[in-house]
């Protein structure tokens, strides 16, 4: 007798959607069946009749709070919201502190996650300003130990301040980092903006007394993204380094990723569902800083380009760039120099992507699965353990009810005391979630505990590292 049977749903596999039964044993998918299934074949059964059954979502880009950042929500509350929103794996960042190495950053990340995770999890170490040669040389050993992705920033993002650590990596040091990443078989995540342009824009707006938060798109501009993406992609080509551009926000960024991929370069692009749904005009609303995530929201043309990239394949994934704080913290700072960045939409990512992509734009279910789960699994070294409904894979499964048609309220959500998605109309929403064979959410009710999540070692396939395969 099987441990679990999910029956009656439209299951989205790598070969397309069809009505299948899914058998689960010892946390793994053991078989898929098109036959009439006897209910006596399993100890537990989920009836998914009329539902869409997809791989558990993978959030590739989240900044989880810990002891050094008490103003941010921690792993327990964030992973709980992620799970309730259909996401079963969360990828956090382990940020290097000046004077310490990457192993220290990973220890701090493990401290906040271990025993506090409703979802499975993994880390991307961030190399920060002035990273020393010893830290950079750790990339190769860490890759052997299952840490397969690293991140840098090409800008410090904000003007210097005691509250903000400088994470800017210069291009000389970046070349060395790229060599290490290329040699190790890992991938480099890049927050790509032109640092000189960004800080010139800050200075110019201060001189003209246009310091209000709604001018953010005039600091973190389309042109800055354009120039920086081109510069990073050219250096990556010279160093033979695979690149994952995080939070692509502008048409120019989409076009550069597309150009690189057309040349066969291993360049991948991610966008955020808030970037794909809002524009800089939303900054002008009351307390409009609530919409802000660095770099910045752009215009309507850019929003359309992001959806075009997600639909046709230039962009590979949809993420959140999660930084979760209270409403008080989010609206505390009100100038372009200090607005609190980050988006607490980890629970809405799957539902919004389904509504905007599948329902409104006719995105195929296969493509929806690609951008919310499969591509992140492939690019970041979790596939085929994660990101696919297939025998031998972890039984991470999200069941979406396509009949849900409602305006979201705060009562529907479980992260902090505000949401930019309050009042947003969803058509389709995750209702039940299975993590490694455990029924974690059933009809919207949380059944699991924060000791359920496990750390995931990763290894990226050579196919992904050598060309744009997803």
Beta strands, then each sheet from edge to edge (+ up, - down):
strand 1: 2-13
strand 2: 16-25
strand 3: 28-33
strand 4: 42-47
strand 5: 52-55
strand 6: 57-62
strand 7: 87-95
strand 8: 120-126
strand 9: 149-153
strand 10: 187-191
strand 11: 243-245
strand 12: 267-272
strand 13: 317-319
strand 14: 397-407
strand 15: 425-435
strand 16: 438-442
strand 17: 445-446
sheet 1: 3+ 2- 1+ 4+
sheet 2: 3+ 2- 1+ 5+ 14- 15+ 16- 17+
sheet 3: 6+ 7+ 8+ 9+ 10+ 11+ 12+ 13+
end
